[in-house]
Amino acid sequence: ILLLNRLMGGKKTNSKSKGKTSSTRAHENEEQEYDSDGSCQSDLWSTTSNPDDNQTVVDREAQSTELIIAKVRDSLELLENSKTTRDHLNCYTRLITLFQRNLLTDYLSSNYYTISDLALKSLRKDAAVASKAAHLLVLLYIQLGGDALAIVNSDIRLGLETASQNSVFAWSTRGYFLKCLAVCSFFNDDTDSDEKLLASLEAFILGTMKKEIIPLVISSLDSWVILAVQFNEGRVLKEDEKMLFRLLTIFEEFHDNLDLRLSAGSALCLIYHAKMCLGDRGNVKARKFQKHDELYDTLNELWNQGNKVVGKKDKRVHKSALRDALLFMDNEHPEFDGEIRVKDEVLDVSDLKTQIIYDTFTEFLATGLYTHLASNPVLRSESLFDLGPVRNVDANLSDRKQLKERQKLYFQESHKLSKQHRQKNRDRRSAQVSDDYE
């Protein structure tokens, strides 16, 4: 429009055209070298190919870590000073999310005593706050491991055990404390305390089955599975006859409680898996359950039941658990998740024990499990997932998000330079055309 206006002899120009004219004169006075075709000799992509630009991503990562640590500090400060339940819930929720998604080993190694002390005090407060505090204590173990928390290990276990026996809390809340205590046993070197806890869980499961304590029985079965998987097969089968009788009772009498039957199915799978392992080794012959056929027929009947008993979605989960139990009773190995990709590594989850450990840590870490599997040496240890030491990969390429961020930065910089170059050529050529016609 500016060029046609000049060719037609127009004298009116708006502010934009004046700006372009002045910019044209400014560009003409610049010392810029061009080739014969009008292209700039400077390399537009030199910025994107410069290795020093990788430092920008590193700086951003450092700033992100500092920002996360600042959020942790603010949450801890508010948690320590505030007295309202709402603030405590918000603080614990924020801390749990940060611990799940990020590995903060350096910061937590010097502040774990303060965090554990605040969490232990919260175990004596409201049920919702106490549950969040117990979750945070488990994440603290996952972040640092048992050796780093050796000083506060006994206090944490005692606090969780006391909270599980506190009659102020509901049965389900007390059961959640037992599950957290069982997960903490993965990082505990004191096998005597774990043995004592396992025996206590077995005694409670084999006790009276009152309807009001069913939520605690469900959590006790889940905790028993998590804890028993840390022992050898001989210890798992120590009370196998009594446990199988109890599980048979659960399958026969509690038809309306799906969660109870799923927990019982997990315990049944672990017991028969231990029998299979002993049979495969040939050293010890496992005892056959007296009512093996009756238990098998009961499970088979439940597996074939209609949708009138459970919903369609729950039925799939229910049938999957019962199918695995039936396969173990037939002395066959069911198919589990198989191989799970962790960036450029593969986690083998083809065994029942690994599947139980994987499901347990998925419950507490949620989607942050993959971040910890890739960079947390605690979870990569031989006692858990056995992925070996953390791979020494370049920090800029270790995460796909960082790679995308770097590519985005390169594109933005190159686009900016290309736009500046086109603007310079456009103004210079427009000025030349107008001078020729004048």
Summary of the structure (lengths in Angstrom):
residues: 438
radius of gyration: 32.3
end to end distance: 16.5
largest distance: 109.3
contacts: 1247
relative contact order: 0.09
helix: 69%
strand: 3%
